[in-house]
Amino acid sequence: MDKANDLNWDDLRVLLALSQHGSTTAAANDLGVSHQTVARRISQLEQDIGAALVNRDAHPWTLTVTGQRIAEHATRVHQVVGEMLTGIRQQTSGMTGTVRITSITWAFDLLIMPALSKLQVDHPQLRFEYIADYQALDLQAGHADLALRFTMTPPQDLIGTRIADVTFGVYGTPQLLDEFAMARDSRTGATCRMIDLEGAPPHRPRIDSLGVPLDDLTRVGDFSTLVIGVQHGVGIGILPDLVGRKLEGVHRSTLVNLPNPGLGIWLLKTQNLRGSQKLRAAEAAIKAKIHSMLAETRTAALPLASAPN
């Protein structure tokens, strides 16, 4: 009997989630199951295929060469099935009208608009309205249909999908990262230009935890200005890795490993919109874009700052 007929697609989805998220816990959160279920399904898939798919000695688990190849095939199958379903749904209507999306400004440029560009080409009768804000709009009041939020505690009256965790790093131009390395050595008496948000929210790692004097600190009032300041060499700054690793001319310091604050990327909507076809399509596109960017940041060979001589 052909073993391919015995493979369980749900088990392949678990392997695909593990390859995308990098840990059994994150994969379990994405799939809405326990990490024990993830481990059990991976073991069953290994038994069905007859080969090891993960390195269990590594923490977190990493995929073997065989596991990587199967995950790549599963990705292509997932894409083909997704394209097939998109075509069917388009023929049965529901992909017309306007979807109003709210988030913070930089998320539209980096995540949302790139994610939805193909969807709009495929469905020319579908429109998107982008509402940039720094205060959470009231979805229940109908101010928006879908929200992409970066939060630890999403509102309980909304339906939420936690897409991923937000991790942070110290970013700056090569010259400033050399200054940062010198300033971390208390024997030098050196200082480093730094930039940070005025009244930074509690979920962000604190800039005064980096072990350097704050003698030359520039404070800014919003996140977009912080990103521009880091890119133009105003100072080193703490940025989400999703943002910092996309900036040209900016490197990530290897000298500091910032803790994961537990901040999540959430897609939120109201209960009465849960069956909306166009919202589901927009959610899927945004989620796929974020997962793709996270995979790129894990595998890309990034230029990193070195320790001082």
N, C-alpha and C positions, 0 to 999 in steps of 0.2 A: 504493500500500500504506500502511496505517495505521502511522505511525512508532511509535505506542505499543506495537505488537506486537514491535518490534525492541529495545525497551529491556531492558537486562540488570538484573535485580533486585540482583545482586551489586554492580553499579556504583552503584545507588541506595543500597545499604547503606553503601558507602564515603562517599558524600556525606553521609549521615545521621550517620555516625561523625565526620566532619570538623566538621559543624555542632555536634555535642554536645561534642567535645573541644577544638576551637579551634585545632588544629595537625595537620599531616600526621603528625608523629612520634607524638603521642598517639593519633590515630586508628589508625595502623598497629599500635601496641602493643595496642589494644583488639581489633583484628581478627586479630592474629597474623600480619601480613604486613609487608613492608618499606615504608618511606615512598616508595620509588620506585614500588611497586605502587599505592599510594594515588594518587600523581600521575598514573600512567598511566591508571588507571581513571577518574579525574575527567576527563582529556582525552578519553577514549573517550566518556564520557557527554555531554560538551559537543558532540562531533562528532555523536552520535546525535540530540541535541535541537536543535542548531543555534544555540546561544546560550552566552555565557560564564557560567559558574557561580561562578567564584572570581576574586578580585582578586589576581593574582600579584605585583603591585607591593608589596603589603602584606606585612609579616613579623610574625607568621605570617599565612598566607593568611586572607582574610575572604571570606564569601559575597557575591556580587552580589545584587541584589533578586530576580532570577530564581532564583538558587541558593537563597535563603531560602525562596521560595515552593515550590520543588520539594522542599526538605527538609521543609517543613511537611506537604506531601501524603504524602511517604514516611513521616513519623512516623505519620500516621493509618492508612496501609496497614499499617505494622508493628504498630500496636495492634490493628487488626481481625484480622490473621492470628494474633496472639498470643492474642486472645480465642477465636478459633475452635479453635486447638490446645488451649487450656486446657479447653474444653468436651469435646473429643474424649478428652483424657487422663482427665478426670474420669469419663467413661462407661466407660473401660477399667480402672478401679480404680487403685491405687497412690497415691492421695491420701488415705490414712487413716493413723492412728497419730501418733507424736510425733517432732518434729524438735528436737533439743537444740542450741541456738546459744550460743556463748560470745563475749564481747567485753568491752571496758571499759564502765563504767556509762553514761557520757554517750551512747555510741553507740546504746544501746537506745532511749533517749528521743528522740534526734534522727533516727536513721536506721532502725533495725531494726524497732521496733514500728510506726511509721507505714507502713513498706514492706509489712509482712505482715498488716495489719489487713484489707484487702480479700480477700487470699488465704484468710484464715480464714473470712470470711463466705461466700465462694464454695464452700468445702470444709469444711462444719461438722464432719466427722469427723476433720479434721486438727488437731493440737494442737502448740503450741510451748512449749518449756521454755527459759527465758532464764537463762543462768548468767553473772553479772557477775564478772569477775576482773581482776586487774592482772598476774597471772603466766599465761603461756600454758599452758592445760590440754593434756594429752597426748591428742590426737585418736586416735592409734594405740591407746591403751589403752581407748578407748571412753568417755572422760569427756564427750565432746560429739561431735556429728555435723558441725557446721559452725562455723567460726570467722571472725569479721571482725577482722582485725588491721591495725595501723598500724605498718609495719616497712620496713626497707631490705632485709633478707635473710630471707625466709620459709624455714622448714625444708625441706630438699631431699626429705624422705621424704613430703611431702604434695603433693597436686595443688592448684595455686594459680592464681587469676585476679587479675591486677592491674587493679583497676577504674579507678583514677585516682591522680594525685599529690596530696599534701597540701601546700598553700601556707599561709604564715603572714603575719599582719599585726600591727601595733601597735594595740590597742583600748583605749578608755576613755570615760568620760563627757566631754561637751563642756568642762566646767570643767578637768578633768585634762589634756585634750589641749591646752588653752591653756597650762597650766603646762608641759607637755612642750615646746611650741614655745619658750617663754621659756627653759627650762633648756638647750635645745640652743644657745642664743646665749650663749657663754662670757662675753660682756661684761656680762650682767645679773647674774651670780652667783646666779641663781635655781636652786631645786631642784624636783623633781617627785616626787610620791608614786608608788611603783611596787610591783608585786606579781609574784612569780615562784615557780616550783616549787623546793622544796629538793631539791638533787641532780638538777636537770633532765637528762633523757637527752641524749646527744650530738647527736641528730638535730634538736633544737629550736634555733632561732637564739638566741644568747646575749643576755641582757638588758644585759650590760655592753658590747655592741657598738652601743648606741643613741646614744652620744655625750652622755650626761647623767650627772651625779654620782649615785652610789648611796647618798647620805646618808639617804634616806627609803625604804628597801626593806623590804617585808613578804614573808617567805617562808612558803609553805604546803606541806603534805605530800602533797596529791593534786590531780588536775586539776579535779575538780568544785568544790573549794573555790576554786581559782584563778578559774574562770568566775564563781562567785558574787561573789568579791571585786572583779573587774573591773566587773561589773554594778552593784554597790552602791557604787562609787566609792572602794574601798580604795586603788586605785592603777591606773595603766595597766599593761597586761600584753600578752604575746605569745600570741596565740591562733590556732588554725587558722581559716582563713577560713570553712570550713563551719560553724564554731561562732559565731565573732564576728559574722558578718553576720546571724545570726538573733536576736541579743540586742536587746531593746527598750531604748532609751535609751543605747545604746553605739554609738560611731562608730569608723570606721577612719581612722587618721592617713594623710595624704598625704605626710608629711615623710620617711618612711623606706620604702624598698622592700627587703624582706628577701629574701635569696637562697632559691631552691628547694633544700631540703636533700636531695632525692631520696627522701623518705619516701613510701611507697606505701600505698594502701588495698587490702588483699588479702582475698579470700574463699578459705578453705582447707578442704580435706576430705581424707579418706583414699582410697587407690586402690580399696578394696573398696566404696566408696559412690558411685563415679562414675556408676553407672547408675540411681541412685535417682531416681524421678520426683518425689517430694515435695521432695527436696533441690534438684533442678534448678529446680523452681518457686520455692522460697524464694530461691535464688541470683538468679534472674532478677528477682524482685520487689525485692530489696535493691539489685541493680545498677541497675535502672531508677530507683529512688528517689535514689540517689547522683548519677546522671547528671542527673536533673531538678534537684536542688539545685545542682549545679555550673553548670548552664545559667542558673538563676535568679541566682546570685551574679555571673555574667558580664554579665548584661543589666540587672539591677536598677539603678535610679537611687538610689545610696546617699548618705546624708548624710555628708560627709567633713570632717575638720578642716582649717581654713585656716591659712595661714602667719601669723605675728604681724605686726601693723601696724608 
